[in-house]
Amino acid sequence: MRIKTNKDIIAFYNIDYVTKFLKGYKKQYKRIGNLLFYFDLDKTDIVADFGCGLGVLLDFIHDKIDYYYGIDFCKEFIIRAKERVKKMEIRNASFECDDIREFCKRNKMKFNKAFTLDFSEHICDEDFIPIYTHIFDSLKTGGKLYLHTPNSIYFLEILKRKGFLKQFPEHVAVRDAEKYRILLTKAGFKKINVQYVPHYIKPISYFHCLSYLPFIGKYFKARILITCSK
């Protein structure tokens, strides 16, 4: 399926996609595990996980925060996320199947931390600022956003654009750090801090050591992790 419009995006995340995702979802533990070191969490935090999918982030942070909200427009993901939480007997969490903008309208100035982990590459440029402006509004003053995403100038992403490797069809907008700085600033965020983290797949992660080389190092920075505040 070639994704061009918002209707295409919504149609893509169906039962078939979720079923396929479930077969390899343990990979998400490695992805989230790589990021925990960078998260500044407090026992009083109320957090929102936007584009939460199965809610894997919750597995890592439920005992480090006050309350977790997982939000995703895909009904199938939310059903399975609720099943997982019930089985794990985690009580300080809830999941909502909703449009992010509508959810944020009902929850202004509510969250200490917001997460969009491997979410932003799934939305087109024209939707980015409206969605992230609403996320901004949902944060308390001084609240933080954590954004994790592929880096468009990573050598494997370049090979995908040139057709040598196959791009994930759901990755409709893989961007570089400068593009994110511009978009997040327009959405209202401040103190935008960019870090580069290794790929979460072990063999590929070894390329990260090359990221420190002069001139060519930028092509070996696989993942972007942005922290910014309201």
Backbone hydrogen bonds in HBPLUS format (Angstrom, degrees):
<---DONOR---> <-ACCEPTOR-->    atom                        ^
c    i                          cat <-CA-CA->   ^        H-A-AA   ^      H-
h    n   atom  resd res      DA  || num        DHA   H-A  angle D-A-AA Bond
n    s   type  num  typ     dist DA aas  dist angle  dist       angle   num
A0008-ASP N   A0005-THR O   3.07 MM   3  5.11 119.4  2.46  94.6 109.4     1
A0009-ILE N   A0005-THR O   3.06 MM   4  6.46 151.4  2.14 146.2 154.1     2
A0010-ILE N   A0006-ASN O   2.97 MM   4  6.26 165.7  1.99 154.9 157.2     3
A0011-ALA N   A0007-LYS O   2.95 MM   4  6.08 161.6  1.98 146.6 152.1     4
A0012-PHE N   A0008-ASP O   2.92 MM   4  6.02 138.7  2.09 142.1 152.9     5
A0012-PHE N   A0009-ILE O   3.20 MM   3  5.16 126.7  2.50  93.2 106.9     6
A0014-ASN N   A0012-PHE O   2.95 MM   2  5.65 134.8  2.16 104.5  91.1     7
A0018-VAL N   A0014-ASN O   3.07 MM   4  6.39 167.4  2.08 158.4 161.6     8
A0019-THR N   A0015-ILE O   2.91 MM   4  5.99 158.9  1.95 146.7 152.7     9
A0020-LYS N   A0016-ASP O   3.05 MM   4  6.22 158.6  2.09 145.2 150.6    10
A0021-PHE N   A0017-TYR O   2.84 MM   4  6.06 156.2  1.90 150.0 157.6    11
A0022-LEU N   A0018-VAL O   2.88 MM   4  6.07 151.3  1.96 149.3 156.1    12
A0023-LYS N   A0020-LYS O   3.26 MM   3  5.49 134.1  2.49 100.4 111.4    13
A0024-GLY N   A0021-PHE O   3.14 MM   3  5.66 142.2  2.29 110.1 119.3    14
A0025-TYR N   A0022-LEU O   3.49 MM   3  5.01 175.0  2.49  97.9  99.3    15
A0027-LYS N   A0024-GLY O   3.10 MM   3  6.01 164.2  2.12 125.3 129.4    16
A0028-GLN N   A0025-TYR O   2.87 MM   3  5.44 149.9  1.96 114.2 122.8    17
A0029-TYR N   A0026-LYS O   3.04 MM   3  5.46 146.2  2.16 107.0 116.0    18
A0030-LYS N   A0027-LYS O   3.08 MM   3  5.43 126.6  2.38 103.6 115.9    19
A0031-ARG N   A0027-LYS O   3.18 MM   4  6.57 156.8  2.24 146.6 153.3    20
A0032-ILE N   A0028-GLN O   2.91 MM   4  6.10 171.5  1.92 154.6 155.4    21
A0033-GLY N   A0029-TYR O   2.85 MM   4  5.76 154.4  1.91 138.7 147.4    22
A0034-ASN N   A0030-LYS O   3.07 MM   4  6.17 144.5  2.21 142.5 148.9    23
A0035-LEU N   A0032-ILE O   2.89 MM   3  5.29 146.7  2.00 110.7 121.1    24
A0038-TYR N   A0035-LEU O   2.87 MM   3  5.64 150.7  1.95 126.7 134.3    25
A0039-PHE N   A0036-LEU O   3.10 MM   3  5.38 157.2  2.16 111.2 118.0    26
A0045-ASP N   A0042-ASP O   2.94 MM   3  5.33 167.6  1.96 119.5 123.3    27
A0066-ASP N   A0045-ASP O   2.82 MM  21  5.23 149.9  1.91 138.4 147.1    28
A0067-TYR N   A0045-ASP O   3.19 MM  22  6.75 157.1  2.25 145.9 150.5    29
A0112-ASN N   A0046-ILE O   2.87 MM  66  5.54 152.6  1.95 151.0 160.2    30
A0047-VAL N   A0067-TYR O   2.91 MM  20  6.36 164.0  1.93 161.2 163.1    31
A0069-TYR N   A0047-VAL O   2.91 MM  22  6.21 143.9  2.04 145.8 157.5    32
A0048-ALA N   A0113-LYS O   3.03 MM  65  6.54 148.8  2.13 145.6 155.0    33
A0115-PHE N   A0048-ALA O   2.83 MM  67  6.23 151.1  1.91 161.4 169.9    34
A0049-ASP N   A0069-TYR O   2.78 MM  20  6.11 161.9  1.81 168.5 174.0    35
A0071-ILE N   A0049-ASP O   3.02 MM  22  6.15 172.9  2.03 152.6 151.8    36
A0050-PHE N   A0115-PHE O   2.88 MM  65  6.01 147.9  1.99 165.6 169.5    37
A0051-GLY N   A0071-ILE O   2.78 MM  20  5.78 134.9  1.99 152.0 166.7    38
A0052-CYS N   A0071-ILE O   3.10 MM  19  5.67 159.4  2.15 132.9 137.3    39
A0055-GLY N   A0052-CYS O   2.92 MM   3  5.02 160.8  1.96 130.3 129.2    40
A0058-LEU N   A0055-GLY O   3.06 MM   3  5.59 135.1  2.27 112.0 122.1    41
A0059-ASP N   A0056-VAL O   3.01 MM   3  5.46 132.1  2.25 110.6 121.9    42
A0060-PHE N   A0057-LEU O   3.01 MM   3  5.56 139.3  2.18 112.8 122.9    43
A0061-ILE N   A0057-LEU O   3.26 MM   4  6.53 143.2  2.40 147.3 157.9    44
A0062-HIS N   A0058-LEU O   3.02 MM   4  5.31 146.3  2.13 155.6 151.2    45
A0064-LYS N   A0061-ILE O   2.84 MM   3  5.11 164.0  1.87 119.2 123.5    46
A0068-TYR N   A0092-ASN O   3.02 MM  24  6.35 150.5  2.11 140.9 150.1    47
A0094-SER N   A0068-TYR O   3.07 MM  26  6.55 143.6  2.21 149.6 160.3    48
A0070-GLY N   A0094-SER O   2.93 MM  24  6.33 161.4  1.97 153.2 159.4    49
A0096-GLU N   A0070-GLY O   2.82 MM  26  6.25 158.8  1.87 167.2 174.6    50
A0072-ASP N   A0096-GLU O   3.21 MM  24  6.66 158.4  2.25 160.2 165.8    51
A0098-ASP N   A0072-ASP O   3.16 MM  26  5.93 136.3  2.37 112.2 122.4    52
A0078-ILE N   A0074-CYS O   3.23 MM   4  6.57 163.3  2.26 153.7 158.0    53
A0079-ILE N   A0075-LYS O   2.96 MM   4  6.20 160.3  2.00 155.9 160.8    54
A0080-ARG N   A0076-GLU O   3.26 MM   4  6.43 164.8  2.28 144.7 148.0    55
A0081-ALA N   A0077-PHE O   2.82 MM   4  6.02 148.9  1.91 150.3 160.5    56
A0082-LYS N   A0078-ILE O   2.98 MM   4  6.13 160.9  2.01 151.1 154.8    57
A0083-GLU N   A0079-ILE O   3.12 MM   4  6.39 150.7  2.21 140.5 148.8    58
A0084-ARG N   A0080-ARG O   3.00 MM   4  6.20 155.6  2.06 144.2 150.0    59
A0085-VAL N   A0081-ALA O   3.05 MM   4  6.30 163.4  2.08 152.3 155.9    60
A0086-LYS N   A0082-LYS O   3.02 MM   4  6.15 158.9  2.06 147.7 153.3    61
A0087-LYS N   A0083-GLU O   3.06 MM   4  6.24 158.8  2.11 146.3 151.9    62
A0088-MET N   A0084-ARG O   2.94 MM   4  6.17 149.8  2.03 147.6 156.4    63
A0089-GLU N   A0085-VAL O   2.92 MM   4  5.96 113.9  2.37 135.7 151.4    64
A0090-ILE N   A0085-VAL O   3.23 MM   5  5.52 160.8  2.27 149.7 153.5    65
A0089-GLU N   A0086-LYS O   3.20 MM   3  5.00 147.5  2.32  94.5 104.1    66
A0103-PHE N   A0099-ASP O   2.97 MM   4  6.21 164.0  2.00 160.5 165.7    67
A0104-CYS N   A0100-ILE O   2.89 MM   4  6.07 162.8  1.92 153.3 157.6    68
A0105-LYS N   A0101-ARG O   3.04 MM   4  6.22 146.7  2.15 141.2 149.9    69
A0106-ARG N   A0103-PHE O   3.16 MM   3  5.41 131.5  2.41 100.5 112.5    70
A0107-ASN N   A0104-CYS O   3.02 MM   3  4.83 146.4  2.14  96.2 106.7    71
A0109-MET N   A0137-ASP O   2.86 MM  28  6.11 164.3  1.89 141.4 145.7    72
A0110-LYS N   A0138-SER O   2.82 MM  28  5.66 139.7  1.98 132.0 137.3    73
A0111-PHE N   A0138-SER O   3.00 MM  27  6.20 173.1  2.00 154.5 156.2    74
A0140-LYS N   A0111-PHE O   2.81 MM  29  5.61 163.2  1.84 153.1 150.1    75
A0144-LYS N   A0112-ASN O   3.00 MM  32  6.47 152.5  2.08 152.1 151.7    76
A0114-ALA N   A0144-LYS O   2.82 MM  30  6.28 146.0  1.94 154.2 164.6    77
A0146-TYR N   A0114-ALA O   2.86 MM  32  6.28 154.5  1.93 154.9 162.9    78
A0116-THR N   A0146-TYR O   2.87 MM  30  6.25 161.5  1.90 169.3 170.5    79
A0148-HIS N   A0116-THR O   3.22 MM  32  6.58 159.5  2.26 135.8 139.1    80
A0118-ASP N   A0148-HIS O   2.66 MM  30  5.40 156.7  1.72 136.6 143.2    81
A0122-HIS N   A0119-PHE O   2.87 MM   3  5.54 160.2  1.91 123.1 129.4    82
A0123-ILE N   A0120-SER O   3.26 MM   3  5.60 169.6  2.27 112.4 114.1    83
A0172-VAL N   A0121-GLU O   2.93 MM  51  6.07 114.2  2.38 151.2 168.7    84
A0173-ALA N   A0121-GLU O   3.12 MM  52  4.80 153.0  2.20 138.6 136.8    85
A0127-ASP N   A0124-CYS O   3.03 MM   3  5.48 147.3  2.14 110.8 120.5    86
A0128-PHE N   A0124-CYS O   3.18 MM   4  6.38 130.0  2.45 144.6 158.5    87
A0128-PHE N   A0125-ASP O   3.15 MM   3  5.13 137.9  2.33  97.6 109.5    88
A0131-ILE N   A0127-ASP O   3.07 MM   4  6.11 166.3  2.09 155.7 160.0    89
A0132-TYR N   A0128-PHE O   2.85 MM   4  5.99 173.3  1.85 163.9 166.2    90
A0133-THR N   A0129-ILE O   2.82 MM   4  5.74 143.5  1.95 148.0 157.0    91
A0134-HIS N   A0130-PRO O   3.25 MM   4  6.41 151.9  2.33 139.1 145.2    92
A0135-ILE N   A0131-ILE O   3.02 MM   4  6.39 150.0  2.11 143.2 152.4    93
A0136-PHE N   A0132-TYR O   2.88 MM   4  6.00 155.2  1.95 138.8 145.4    94
A0137-ASP N   A0133-THR O   3.02 MM   4  6.31 153.2  2.09 141.8 148.5    95
A0138-SER N   A0134-HIS O   3.03 MM   4  6.29 133.9  2.25 139.8 151.9    96
A0138-SER N   A0135-ILE O   3.06 MM   3  5.07 130.1  2.31  95.5 109.4    97
A0139-LEU N   A0136-PHE O   3.16 MM   3  5.49 154.7  2.23 107.8 115.2    98
A0143-GLY N   A0140-LYS O   2.82 MM   3  5.10 155.9  1.88 137.2 136.3    99
A0230-LYS N   A0143-GLY O   3.00 MM  87  5.56 142.8  2.14 153.7 162.6   100
A0145-LEU N   A0228-CYS O   2.80 MM  83  5.35 161.5  1.84 154.4 158.0   101
A0228-CYS N   A0145-LEU O   3.07 MM  83  5.35 157.2  2.12 146.4 153.1   102
A0147-LEU N   A0226-ILE O   2.87 MM  79  5.03 165.2  1.89 150.3 155.1   103
A0226-ILE N   A0147-LEU O   2.76 MM  79  5.03 167.2  1.77 154.1 158.0   104
A0149-THR N   A0224-ILE O   3.01 MM  75  5.38 152.3  2.09 149.1 156.2   105
A0224-ILE N   A0149-THR O   2.83 MM  75  5.38 169.4  1.84 171.4 172.8   106
A0151-ASN N   A0222-ALA O   3.02 MM  71  5.59 145.8  2.14 153.8 146.0   107
A0154-TYR N   A0151-ASN O   3.14 MM   3  5.52 166.7  2.16 115.8 118.6   108
A0152-SER N   A0175-ARG O   2.96 MM  23  4.85 157.7  2.01 119.3 121.1   109
A0157-GLU N   A0154-TYR O   2.96 MM   3  5.35 122.4  2.30 109.2 124.0   110
A0158-ILE N   A0154-TYR O   3.04 MM   4  6.38 151.4  2.12 154.7 163.8   111
A0155-PHE N   A0219-TYR O   2.74 MM  64  5.03 153.2  1.81 150.5 142.7   112
A0159-LEU N   A0155-PHE O   3.05 MM   4  6.30 154.5  2.11 143.2 149.6   113
A0160-LYS N   A0156-LEU O   3.03 MM   4  6.30 141.6  2.19 137.5 147.8   114
A0161-ARG N   A0157-GLU O   3.03 MM   4  6.35 158.0  2.08 147.3 152.1   115
A0162-LYS N   A0158-ILE O   3.05 MM   4  6.30 146.5  2.16 146.2 155.4   116
A0164-PHE N   A0159-LEU O   2.90 MM   5  5.23 137.4  2.08 164.3 161.9   117
A0165-LEU N   A0159-LEU O   3.29 MM   6  5.69 144.7  2.42 116.5 114.2   118
A0163-GLY N   A0160-LYS O   3.04 MM   3  5.12 155.8  2.10 102.8 110.3   119
A0171-HIS N   A0168-PHE O   2.98 MM   3  5.45 158.5  2.03 116.1 123.0   120
A0172-VAL N   A0170-GLU O   3.08 MM   2  5.64 121.7  2.43 107.6  91.6   121
A0180-TYR N   A0176-ASP O   3.21 MM   4  6.59 155.0  2.28 148.6 155.8   122
A0181-ARG N   A0177-ALA O   2.91 MM   4  6.26 152.1  1.99 149.9 158.0   123
A0182-ILE N   A0178-GLU O   3.14 MM   4  6.41 159.3  2.18 148.7 152.7   124
A0183-LEU N   A0179-LYS O   3.02 MM   4  6.29 169.1  2.03 153.6 156.3   125
A0184-LEU N   A0180-TYR O   2.85 MM   4  5.85 170.7  1.86 155.7 158.8   126
A0185-THR N   A0181-ARG O   3.04 MM   4  6.01 152.7  2.11 140.4 148.0   127
A0186-LYS N   A0182-ILE O   3.09 MM   4  6.32 156.2  2.15 146.5 152.7   128
A0187-ALA N   A0183-LEU O   3.04 MM   4  6.32 135.2  2.25 138.5 151.1   129
A0189-PHE N   A0184-LEU O   3.01 MM   5  5.56 147.5  2.12 158.2 149.4   130
A0188-GLY N   A0185-THR O   3.02 MM   3  5.13 155.8  2.08 102.8 110.5   131
A0190-LYS N   A0229-SER O   2.84 MM  39  5.31 167.8  1.86 157.5 161.1   132
A0229-SER N   A0190-LYS O   2.95 MM  39  5.31 173.9  1.95 149.6 151.6   133
A0193-ASN N   A0227-THR O   2.82 MM  34  5.19 173.2  1.82 157.1 159.1   134
A0227-THR N   A0193-ASN O   2.95 MM  34  5.19 159.2  1.99 148.5 154.8   135
A0195-GLN N   A0225-LEU O   2.87 MM  30  5.15 150.5  1.95 146.0 155.5   136
A0225-LEU N   A0195-GLN O   2.85 MM  30  5.15 167.3  1.86 153.6 152.4   137
A0197-VAL N   A0223-ARG O   3.00 MM  26  5.29 154.4  2.07 136.5 144.5   138
A0223-ARG N   A0197-VAL O   3.29 MM  26  5.29 145.9  2.41 164.6 166.7   139
A0205-SER N   A0201-ILE O   2.93 MM   4  6.00 142.7  2.07 152.1 162.7   140
A0205-SER N   A0202-LYS O   3.00 MM   3  5.03 123.9  2.33  98.6 113.9   141
A0207-PHE N   A0204-ILE O   3.13 MM   3  5.94 162.1  2.16 122.2 126.6   142
A0208-HIS N   A0205-SER O   2.99 MM   3  5.65 160.8  2.02 117.8 124.0   143
A0209-CYS N   A0206-TYR O   3.44 MM   3  6.21 157.3  2.50 116.1 119.1   144
A0210-LEU N   A0207-PHE O   2.91 MM   3  5.61 152.3  1.99 118.3 126.4   145
A0211-SER N   A0208-HIS O   2.86 MM   3  5.25 156.9  1.92 112.5 120.3   146
A0213-LEU N   A0210-LEU O   3.10 MM   3  5.58 168.0  2.12 117.0 120.1   147
A0217-GLY N   A0213-LEU O   3.12 MM   4  4.55 127.6  2.41 127.9 130.1   148
A0216-ILE N   A0214-PRO O   2.72 MM   2  5.75 142.5  1.86 109.1  97.0   149
A0219-TYR N   A0216-ILE O   3.10 MM   3  5.84 157.4  2.16 121.8 127.6   150
A0220-PHE N   A0217-GLY O   3.00 MM   3  5.57 165.5  2.02 122.1 125.2   151
